[in-house]
């Protein structure tokens, strides 16, 4: 029974990671060990569960059907085992969080170090992902999302700043050369650098005294998600155009004078991020500790 569970867990890890090496890097162990575990499981069941190529690993139809049943079943097993945590002096185990890159950069750095110091027996895994996956299907206990991305059947608590703004900016040299916009529509005559942490790059929105103005920016550069955002920021600092991004991302460049705020009275405000997780009666001890810590941290 123990070997069966271990092999099943290996299958889930490989499917989530998209490969044996990737599973080994994220979960420990070796790629050959994961490969042997999956092969052993396939031999036992008499059916291929993963299609393997030199570039990728993906579930077969049989593998996908099995994973659909396995993931919630193993979550129930984890929850059952976690009951033992209630008899420990302090919670232990692994807490997996799925978060957008902007939260990994600007929200968690203030929270993670004191949390790890307060709970030394908890191992925290943070998966930065701007594609907004189903956190449970991805094998995570909780996630961080903004209000428009929250799922209705989840519990959500504030984490990080309660209000944020999209800031618009350009270098002083660019603005001296091209002029300073007085109204959002003036941006239609400017070189705009499109940079958004998410997978999509929506129009730029501005709001002032109840008036909302939407602008479809045009320009020489468009980047999406991850470290590529820094390319757009560097281009703005170098004078390539106007950028709109989270204010926190641009604040250091405002402070040192490399960027100048543009149309600040029009900057749109939005609610800050939330930690969200399933509304279960029994939360895994590491997640319960994190939820309590966030409540006290605010």
Short mmCIF file of the C-alpha atoms (twelve columns), coordinates in Angstrom:
data_MODEL
# 
_entry.id   MODEL 
# 
loop_
_atom_site.group_PDB 
_atom_site.id 
_atom_site.type_symbol 
_atom_site.label_atom_id 
_atom_site.label_alt_id 
_atom_site.label_comp_id 
_atom_site.label_asym_id 
_atom_site.label_seq_id 
_atom_site.Cartn_x 
_atom_site.Cartn_y 
_atom_site.Cartn_z 
_atom_site.pdbx_PDB_model_num 
ATOM 1   C CA . UNK A 1   0.000   0.000  0.000   1 
ATOM 2   C CA . UNK A 2   2.830   2.401  0.874   1 
ATOM 3   C CA . UNK A 3   4.588   1.781  -2.453  1 
ATOM 4   C CA . UNK A 4   1.323   2.311  -4.309  1 
ATOM 5   C CA . UNK A 5   0.758   5.700  -2.672  1 
ATOM 6   C CA . UNK A 6   4.346   6.720  -3.339  1 
ATOM 7   C CA . UNK A 7   4.043   5.832  -7.025  1 
ATOM 8   C CA . UNK A 8   0.728   7.639  -7.308  1 
ATOM 9   C CA . UNK A 9   2.249   10.719 -5.709  1 
ATOM 10  C CA . UNK A 10  5.112   10.513 -8.211  1 
ATOM 11  C CA . UNK A 11  2.638   10.419 -11.102 1 
ATOM 12  C CA . UNK A 12  0.889   13.533 -9.815  1 
ATOM 13  C CA . UNK A 13  4.204   15.350 -9.329  1 
ATOM 14  C CA . UNK A 14  5.397   14.564 -12.855 1 
ATOM 15  C CA . UNK A 15  2.073   15.542 -14.432 1 
ATOM 16  C CA . UNK A 16  1.998   18.830 -12.546 1 
ATOM 17  C CA . UNK A 17  5.601   19.688 -13.330 1 
ATOM 18  C CA . UNK A 18  5.385   18.616 -16.968 1 
ATOM 19  C CA . UNK A 19  8.430   16.373 -16.823 1 
ATOM 20  C CA . UNK A 20  10.586  14.055 -14.720 1 
ATOM 21  C CA . UNK A 21  13.461  16.493 -14.295 1 
ATOM 22  C CA . UNK A 22  11.060  19.305 -13.444 1 
ATOM 23  C CA . UNK A 23  9.350   17.103 -10.827 1 
ATOM 24  C CA . UNK A 24  12.741  16.244 -9.324  1 
ATOM 25  C CA . UNK A 25  13.713  19.913 -9.145  1 
ATOM 26  C CA . UNK A 26  10.482  20.997 -7.499  1 
ATOM 27  C CA . UNK A 27  9.873   18.004 -5.246  1 
ATOM 28  C CA . UNK A 28  13.268  16.551 -4.461  1 
ATOM 29  C CA . UNK A 29  14.534  13.134 -5.437  1 
ATOM 30  C CA . UNK A 30  15.868  12.220 -8.855  1 
ATOM 31  C CA . UNK A 31  14.420  12.203 -12.359 1 
ATOM 32  C CA . UNK A 32  15.232  8.508  -12.682 1 
ATOM 33  C CA . UNK A 33  13.405  7.809  -9.424  1 
ATOM 34  C CA . UNK A 34  10.257  9.526  -10.684 1 
ATOM 35  C CA . UNK A 35  10.542  7.708  -14.010 1 
ATOM 36  C CA . UNK A 36  10.871  4.332  -12.295 1 
ATOM 37  C CA . UNK A 37  7.889   5.048  -10.053 1 
ATOM 38  C CA . UNK A 38  5.635   5.943  -12.997 1 
ATOM 39  C CA . UNK A 39  6.835   2.955  -15.037 1 
ATOM 40  C CA . UNK A 40  6.182   0.666  -12.058 1 
ATOM 41  C CA . UNK A 41  2.659   2.065  -11.767 1 
ATOM 42  C CA . UNK A 42  2.008   1.637  -15.499 1 
ATOM 43  C CA . UNK A 43  3.208   -1.971 -15.336 1 
ATOM 44  C CA . UNK A 44  0.992   -2.658 -12.359 1 
ATOM 45  C CA . UNK A 45  -2.072  -1.142 -14.053 1 
ATOM 46  C CA . UNK A 46  -1.282  -2.470 -17.521 1 
ATOM 47  C CA . UNK A 47  -1.856  0.868  -19.266 1 
ATOM 48  C CA . UNK A 48  0.300   3.811  -20.317 1 
ATOM 49  C CA . UNK A 49  -0.388  6.856  -18.151 1 
ATOM 50  C CA . UNK A 50  2.048   9.404  -19.613 1 
ATOM 51  C CA . UNK A 51  3.098   10.191 -23.151 1 
ATOM 52  C CA . UNK A 52  6.812   10.919 -23.135 1 
ATOM 53  C CA . UNK A 53  8.765   12.844 -25.768 1 
ATOM 54  C CA . UNK A 54  12.212  14.403 -25.660 1 
ATOM 55  C CA . UNK A 55  10.595  17.780 -24.998 1 
ATOM 56  C CA . UNK A 56  7.545   17.140 -22.856 1 
ATOM 57  C CA . UNK A 57  5.539   14.740 -20.750 1 
ATOM 58  C CA . UNK A 58  1.727   14.781 -20.828 1 
ATOM 59  C CA . UNK A 59  -0.983  12.475 -19.473 1 
ATOM 60  C CA . UNK A 60  -2.640  9.993  -21.804 1 
ATOM 61  C CA . UNK A 61  -6.429  9.820  -21.753 1 
ATOM 62  C CA . UNK A 62  -6.186  7.054  -19.158 1 
ATOM 63  C CA . UNK A 63  -3.669  9.073  -17.158 1 
ATOM 64  C CA . UNK A 64  -5.873  12.161 -17.231 1 
ATOM 65  C CA . UNK A 65  -8.868  10.149 -15.999 1 
ATOM 66  C CA . UNK A 66  -6.801  8.675  -13.178 1 
ATOM 67  C CA . UNK A 67  -5.398  12.080 -12.183 1 
ATOM 68  C CA . UNK A 68  -8.904  13.574 -12.054 1 
ATOM 69  C CA . UNK A 69  -9.775  11.033 -9.365  1 
ATOM 70  C CA . UNK A 70  -6.397  10.916 -7.660  1 
ATOM 71  C CA . UNK A 71  -5.822  14.578 -6.869  1 
ATOM 72  C CA . UNK A 72  -8.894  15.088 -4.637  1 
ATOM 73  C CA . UNK A 73  -8.421  11.626 -3.085  1 
ATOM 74  C CA . UNK A 74  -4.841  12.362 -2.065  1 
ATOM 75  C CA . UNK A 75  -5.919  15.731 -0.718  1 
ATOM 76  C CA . UNK A 76  -8.303  13.852 1.565   1 
ATOM 77  C CA . UNK A 77  -5.438  11.581 2.643   1 
ATOM 78  C CA . UNK A 78  -3.276  14.630 3.395   1 
ATOM 79  C CA . UNK A 79  -6.118  16.155 5.409   1 
ATOM 80  C CA . UNK A 80  -6.533  12.943 7.394   1 
ATOM 81  C CA . UNK A 81  -2.822  12.762 8.170   1 
ATOM 82  C CA . UNK A 82  -2.808  16.442 9.083   1 
ATOM 83  C CA . UNK A 83  -5.188  15.739 11.983  1 
ATOM 84  C CA . UNK A 84  -2.122  14.451 13.834  1 
ATOM 85  C CA . UNK A 85  -0.704  17.976 13.669  1 
ATOM 86  C CA . UNK A 86  -3.204  18.977 16.313  1 
ATOM 87  C CA . UNK A 87  -1.239  16.915 18.845  1 
ATOM 88  C CA . UNK A 88  2.072   18.668 18.121  1 
ATOM 89  C CA . UNK A 89  3.437   21.609 20.071  1 
ATOM 90  C CA . UNK A 90  3.679   23.583 16.827  1 
ATOM 91  C CA . UNK A 91  2.371   22.967 13.288  1 
ATOM 92  C CA . UNK A 92  4.556   21.225 10.740  1 
ATOM 93  C CA . UNK A 93  4.351   20.218 7.117   1 
ATOM 94  C CA . UNK A 94  4.400   21.823 3.700   1 
ATOM 95  C CA . UNK A 95  2.388   24.846 2.579   1 
ATOM 96  C CA . UNK A 96  2.145   25.404 -1.181  1 
ATOM 97  C CA . UNK A 97  1.026   28.809 -2.465  1 
ATOM 98  C CA . UNK A 98  0.226   29.763 -6.057  1 
ATOM 99  C CA . UNK A 99  0.689   33.505 -6.568  1 
ATOM 100 C CA . UNK A 100 0.998   36.011 -9.420  1 
ATOM 101 C CA . UNK A 101 4.450   37.414 -10.029 1 
ATOM 102 C CA . UNK A 102 3.537   40.846 -8.706  1 
ATOM 103 C CA . UNK A 103 2.529   39.339 -5.341  1 
ATOM 104 C CA . UNK A 104 5.732   37.302 -5.201  1 
ATOM 105 C CA . UNK A 105 7.669   40.515 -5.768  1 
ATOM 106 C CA . UNK A 106 5.836   43.074 -3.651  1 
ATOM 107 C CA . UNK A 107 3.611   41.266 -1.112  1 
ATOM 108 C CA . UNK A 108 5.346   38.117 0.127   1 
ATOM 109 C CA . UNK A 109 8.867   39.485 0.822   1 
ATOM 110 C CA . UNK A 110 7.520   41.342 3.883   1 
ATOM 111 C CA . UNK A 111 5.546   38.332 5.123   1 
ATOM 112 C CA . UNK A 112 7.610   35.222 4.408   1 
ATOM 113 C CA . UNK A 113 10.708  35.853 6.583   1 
ATOM 114 C CA . UNK A 114 8.784   36.502 9.832   1 
ATOM 115 C CA . UNK A 115 6.389   33.633 9.057   1 
ATOM 116 C CA . UNK A 116 9.259   31.160 8.603   1 
ATOM 117 C CA . UNK A 117 10.853  32.449 11.807  1 
ATOM 118 C CA . UNK A 118 7.584   31.954 13.695  1 
ATOM 119 C CA . UNK A 119 6.972   28.456 12.264  1 
ATOM 120 C CA . UNK A 120 10.326  26.729 11.726  1 
ATOM 121 C CA . UNK A 121 8.696   23.321 11.151  1 
ATOM 122 C CA . UNK A 122 6.695   24.531 8.127   1 
ATOM 123 C CA . UNK A 123 8.229   24.306 4.650   1 
ATOM 124 C CA . UNK A 124 6.825   26.947 2.321   1 
ATOM 125 C CA . UNK A 125 6.656   26.400 -1.449  1 
ATOM 126 C CA . UNK A 126 5.778   29.457 -3.548  1 
ATOM 127 C CA . UNK A 127 4.839   28.940 -7.202  1 
ATOM 128 C CA . UNK A 128 4.779   32.243 -9.098  1 
ATOM 129 C CA . UNK A 129 2.324   31.847 -11.973 1 
ATOM 130 C CA . UNK A 130 0.578   34.609 -13.915 1 
ATOM 131 C CA . UNK A 131 -1.747  32.233 -15.766 1 
ATOM 132 C CA . UNK A 132 -4.245  32.023 -12.877 1 
ATOM 133 C CA . UNK A 133 -4.536  28.267 -12.698 1 
ATOM 134 C CA . UNK A 134 -6.893  26.314 -10.469 1 
ATOM 135 C CA . UNK A 135 -4.839  26.230 -7.284  1 
ATOM 136 C CA . UNK A 136 -6.282  22.933 -6.084  1 
ATOM 137 C CA . UNK A 137 -5.743  21.211 -9.423  1 
ATOM 138 C CA . UNK A 138 -2.182  22.547 -9.336  1 
ATOM 139 C CA . UNK A 139 -1.634  20.862 -5.980  1 
ATOM 140 C CA . UNK A 140 -1.513  24.069 -3.941  1 
ATOM 141 C CA . UNK A 141 -3.230  24.753 -0.639  1 
ATOM 142 C CA . UNK A 142 -3.989  28.432 -1.302  1 
ATOM 143 C CA . UNK A 143 -3.277  31.279 -3.655  1 
ATOM 144 C CA . UNK A 144 -3.091  35.030 -3.931  1 
ATOM 145 C CA . UNK A 145 -5.361  36.764 -6.409  1 
ATOM 146 C CA . UNK A 146 -6.977  40.098 -7.079  1 
ATOM 147 C CA . UNK A 147 -10.702 40.570 -6.624  1 
ATOM 148 C CA . UNK A 148 -11.700 40.071 -10.263 1 
ATOM 149 C CA . UNK A 149 -9.874  36.720 -10.294 1 
ATOM 150 C CA . UNK A 150 -11.324 35.234 -7.114  1 
ATOM 151 C CA . UNK A 151 -13.395 32.081 -7.390  1 
ATOM 152 C CA . UNK A 152 -16.815 32.283 -5.771  1 
ATOM 153 C CA . UNK A 153 -16.539 29.149 -3.658  1 
ATOM 154 C CA . UNK A 154 -13.337 30.264 -1.941  1 
ATOM 155 C CA . UNK A 155 -12.669 32.105 1.302   1 
ATOM 156 C CA . UNK A 156 -10.672 35.296 0.725   1 
ATOM 157 C CA . UNK A 157 -8.833  37.458 3.250   1 
ATOM 158 C CA . UNK A 158 -6.861  40.637 2.516   1 
ATOM 159 C CA . UNK A 159 -3.103  40.295 2.236   1 
ATOM 160 C CA . UNK A 160 -0.753  43.148 1.413   1 
ATOM 161 C CA . UNK A 161 -1.874  46.733 0.628   1 
ATOM 162 C CA . UNK A 162 -5.607  47.321 0.724   1 
ATOM 163 C CA . UNK A 163 -5.518  49.729 -2.189  1 
ATOM 164 C CA . UNK A 164 -3.186  50.016 -5.155  1 
ATOM 165 C CA . UNK A 165 -2.873  52.165 -8.255  1 
ATOM 166 C CA . UNK A 166 -1.789  51.785 -11.842 1 
ATOM 167 C CA . UNK A 167 0.890   54.420 -12.376 1 
ATOM 168 C CA . UNK A 168 1.766   55.995 -15.707 1 
ATOM 169 C CA . UNK A 169 5.272   57.319 -16.248 1 
ATOM 170 C CA . UNK A 170 8.040   58.247 -18.645 1 
ATOM 171 C CA . UNK A 171 11.582  59.509 -18.372 1 
ATOM 172 C CA . UNK A 172 12.099  63.287 -18.063 1 
ATOM 173 C CA . UNK A 173 14.151  63.201 -21.267 1 
ATOM 174 C CA . UNK A 174 11.298  61.563 -23.193 1 
ATOM 175 C CA . UNK A 175 8.764   64.061 -21.862 1 
ATOM 176 C CA . UNK A 176 11.048  67.006 -22.673 1 
ATOM 177 C CA . UNK A 177 11.310  65.666 -26.211 1 
ATOM 178 C CA . UNK A 178 7.675   64.633 -26.841 1 
ATOM 179 C CA . UNK A 179 5.724   66.818 -24.423 1 
ATOM 180 C CA . UNK A 180 3.783   66.085 -21.242 1 
ATOM 181 C CA . UNK A 181 0.236   64.716 -21.711 1 
ATOM 182 C CA . UNK A 182 -2.584  66.746 -20.125 1 
ATOM 183 C CA . UNK A 183 -5.327  64.194 -20.812 1 
ATOM 184 C CA . UNK A 184 -5.265  60.401 -21.272 1 
ATOM 185 C CA . UNK A 185 -6.252  60.770 -24.935 1 
ATOM 186 C CA . UNK A 186 -3.012  62.657 -25.515 1 
ATOM 187 C CA . UNK A 187 -1.268  59.291 -25.125 1 
ATOM 188 C CA . UNK A 188 -2.542  58.323 -28.578 1 
ATOM 189 C CA . UNK A 189 0.200   60.569 -29.954 1 
ATOM 190 C CA . UNK A 190 2.901   59.005 -27.766 1 
ATOM 191 C CA . UNK A 191 5.057   55.892 -27.885 1 
ATOM 192 C CA . UNK A 192 3.530   53.575 -25.278 1 
ATOM 193 C CA . UNK A 193 5.252   50.589 -23.702 1 
ATOM 194 C CA . UNK A 194 2.714   47.892 -22.901 1 
ATOM 195 C CA . UNK A 195 3.631   45.838 -19.851 1 
ATOM 196 C CA . UNK A 196 1.212   43.843 -17.714 1 
ATOM 197 C CA . UNK A 197 2.006   41.021 -15.270 1 
ATOM 198 C CA . UNK A 198 -0.892  38.881 -16.519 1 
ATOM 199 C CA . UNK A 199 -1.194  36.884 -19.707 1 
ATOM 200 C CA . UNK A 200 -3.366  39.561 -21.357 1 
ATOM 201 C CA . UNK A 201 -2.504  43.156 -22.209 1 
ATOM 202 C CA . UNK A 202 -5.754  45.117 -21.819 1 
ATOM 203 C CA . UNK A 203 -6.336  48.774 -22.734 1 
ATOM 204 C CA . UNK A 204 -5.128  51.410 -20.322 1 
ATOM 205 C CA . UNK A 205 -7.844  52.836 -18.090 1 
ATOM 206 C CA . UNK A 206 -7.869  56.198 -16.327 1 
ATOM 207 C CA . UNK A 207 -10.386 57.662 -13.913 1 
ATOM 208 C CA . UNK A 208 -10.961 61.152 -12.528 1 
ATOM 209 C CA . UNK A 209 -14.022 62.621 -10.809 1 
ATOM 210 C CA . UNK A 210 -16.154 59.725 -11.977 1 
ATOM 211 C CA . UNK A 211 -15.032 59.956 -15.604 1 
ATOM 212 C CA . UNK A 212 -13.418 56.802 -17.009 1 
ATOM 213 C CA . UNK A 213 -11.262 57.048 -20.114 1 
ATOM 214 C CA . UNK A 214 -9.989  53.983 -21.943 1 
ATOM 215 C CA . UNK A 215 -6.978  54.257 -24.230 1 
ATOM 216 C CA . UNK A 216 -5.644  51.606 -26.602 1 
ATOM 217 C CA . UNK A 217 -1.897  52.333 -26.397 1 
ATOM 218 C CA . UNK A 218 0.378   51.988 -29.412 1 
ATOM 219 C CA . UNK A 219 4.115   51.771 -29.318 1 
ATOM 220 C CA . UNK A 220 7.334   49.933 -30.013 1 
ATOM 221 C CA . UNK A 221 7.263   47.362 -27.190 1 
ATOM 222 C CA . UNK A 222 4.826   44.943 -25.579 1 
ATOM 223 C CA . UNK A 223 5.769   42.477 -22.848 1 
ATOM 224 C CA . UNK A 224 3.712   40.141 -20.692 1 
ATOM 225 C CA . UNK A 225 4.358   38.547 -17.340 1 
ATOM 226 C CA . UNK A 226 7.400   37.578 -15.365 1 
ATOM 227 C CA . UNK A 227 10.854  39.066 -15.590 1 
ATOM 228 C CA . UNK A 228 10.027  40.479 -19.045 1 
ATOM 229 C CA . UNK A 229 8.281   43.350 -17.247 1 
ATOM 230 C CA . UNK A 230 11.717  44.656 -16.274 1 
ATOM 231 C CA . UNK A 231 12.558  45.011 -19.978 1 
ATOM 232 C CA . UNK A 232 9.706   47.492 -20.408 1 
ATOM 233 C CA . UNK A 233 10.686  49.389 -17.261 1 
ATOM 234 C CA . UNK A 234 14.287  49.631 -18.502 1 
ATOM 235 C CA . UNK A 235 13.025  50.890 -21.861 1 
ATOM 236 C CA . UNK A 236 10.943  53.565 -20.139 1 
ATOM 237 C CA . UNK A 237 13.918  54.674 -18.032 1 
ATOM 238 C CA . UNK A 238 16.007  54.843 -21.226 1 
ATOM 239 C CA . UNK A 239 13.473  57.207 -22.809 1 
ATOM 240 C CA . UNK A 240 11.716  54.837 -25.211 1 
ATOM 241 C CA . UNK A 241 8.184   55.803 -24.223 1 
ATOM 242 C CA . UNK A 242 5.374   55.942 -21.662 1 
ATOM 243 C CA . UNK A 243 4.680   52.965 -19.413 1 
ATOM 244 C CA . UNK A 244 1.724   52.014 -17.196 1 
ATOM 245 C CA . UNK A 245 2.283   49.526 -14.393 1 
ATOM 246 C CA . UNK A 246 1.684   48.853 -10.703 1 
ATOM 247 C CA . UNK A 247 2.828   51.930 -8.769  1 
ATOM 248 C CA . UNK A 248 5.025   49.748 -6.540  1 
ATOM 249 C CA . UNK A 249 6.974   48.588 -9.584  1 
ATOM 250 C CA . UNK A 250 7.766   52.148 -10.649 1 
ATOM 251 C CA . UNK A 251 8.142   53.807 -7.238  1 
ATOM 252 C CA . UNK A 252 11.939  53.330 -6.948  1 
ATOM 253 C CA . UNK A 253 12.366  55.090 -10.311 1 
ATOM 254 C CA . UNK A 254 10.134  57.957 -9.181  1 
ATOM 255 C CA . UNK A 255 12.213  58.307 -6.040  1 
ATOM 256 C CA . UNK A 256 15.528  58.487 -7.904  1 
ATOM 257 C CA . UNK A 257 14.209  60.712 -10.687 1 
ATOM 258 C CA . UNK A 258 14.667  58.209 -13.521 1 
ATOM 259 C CA . UNK A 259 10.928  58.302 -14.232 1 
ATOM 260 C CA . UNK A 260 8.416   61.116 -13.928 1 
ATOM 261 C CA . UNK A 261 4.728   60.551 -13.076 1 
ATOM 262 C CA . UNK A 262 2.378   61.180 -15.985 1 
ATOM 263 C CA . UNK A 263 -1.333  62.042 -15.568 1 
ATOM 264 C CA . UNK A 264 -1.201  61.232 -11.836 1 
ATOM 265 C CA . UNK A 265 -4.648  62.728 -11.058 1 
ATOM 266 C CA . UNK A 266 -6.037  60.104 -13.487 1 
ATOM 267 C CA . UNK A 267 -4.339  57.065 -11.978 1 
ATOM 268 C CA . UNK A 268 -6.930  54.342 -11.420 1 
ATOM 269 C CA . UNK A 269 -7.228  52.782 -7.971  1 
ATOM 270 C CA . UNK A 270 -8.150  49.149 -7.301  1 
ATOM 271 C CA . UNK A 271 -8.421  46.856 -4.303  1 
ATOM 272 C CA . UNK A 272 -5.321  45.029 -3.130  1 
ATOM 273 C CA . UNK A 273 -4.711  41.273 -3.266  1 
ATOM 274 C CA . UNK A 274 -6.371  38.500 -1.268  1 
ATOM 275 C CA . UNK A 275 -5.179  35.190 0.088   1 
ATOM 276 C CA . UNK A 276 -7.795  32.654 -0.945  1 
ATOM 277 C CA . UNK A 277 -8.367  29.014 -0.085  1 
ATOM 278 C CA . UNK A 278 -11.152 26.390 -0.030  1 
ATOM 279 C CA . UNK A 279 -13.873 26.847 2.548   1 
ATOM 280 C CA . UNK A 280 -13.277 23.562 4.321   1 
ATOM 281 C CA . UNK A 281 -14.067 22.890 7.934   1 
ATOM 282 C CA . UNK A 282 -10.621 21.424 8.498   1 
ATOM 283 C CA . UNK A 283 -7.680  23.402 7.109   1 
ATOM 284 C CA . UNK A 284 -4.237  21.790 6.925   1 
ATOM 285 C CA . UNK A 285 -2.212  22.944 9.918   1 
ATOM 286 C CA . UNK A 286 0.366   24.873 7.826   1 
ATOM 287 C CA . UNK A 287 -2.393  26.779 6.031   1 
ATOM 288 C CA . UNK A 288 -4.229  27.476 9.282   1 
ATOM 289 C CA . UNK A 289 -0.979  28.852 10.735  1 
ATOM 290 C CA . UNK A 290 -0.486  31.078 7.682   1 
ATOM 291 C CA . UNK A 291 -4.065  32.356 7.764   1 
ATOM 292 C CA . UNK A 292 -3.741  33.198 11.474  1 
ATOM 293 C CA . UNK A 293 -0.365  34.823 10.862  1 
ATOM 294 C CA . UNK A 294 -1.762  37.026 8.075   1 
ATOM 295 C CA . UNK A 295 -4.620  38.096 10.331  1 
ATOM 296 C CA . UNK A 296 -2.191  39.176 13.043  1 
ATOM 297 C CA . UNK A 297 0.323   40.626 10.551  1 
ATOM 298 C CA . UNK A 298 -2.178  43.141 9.160   1 
# 
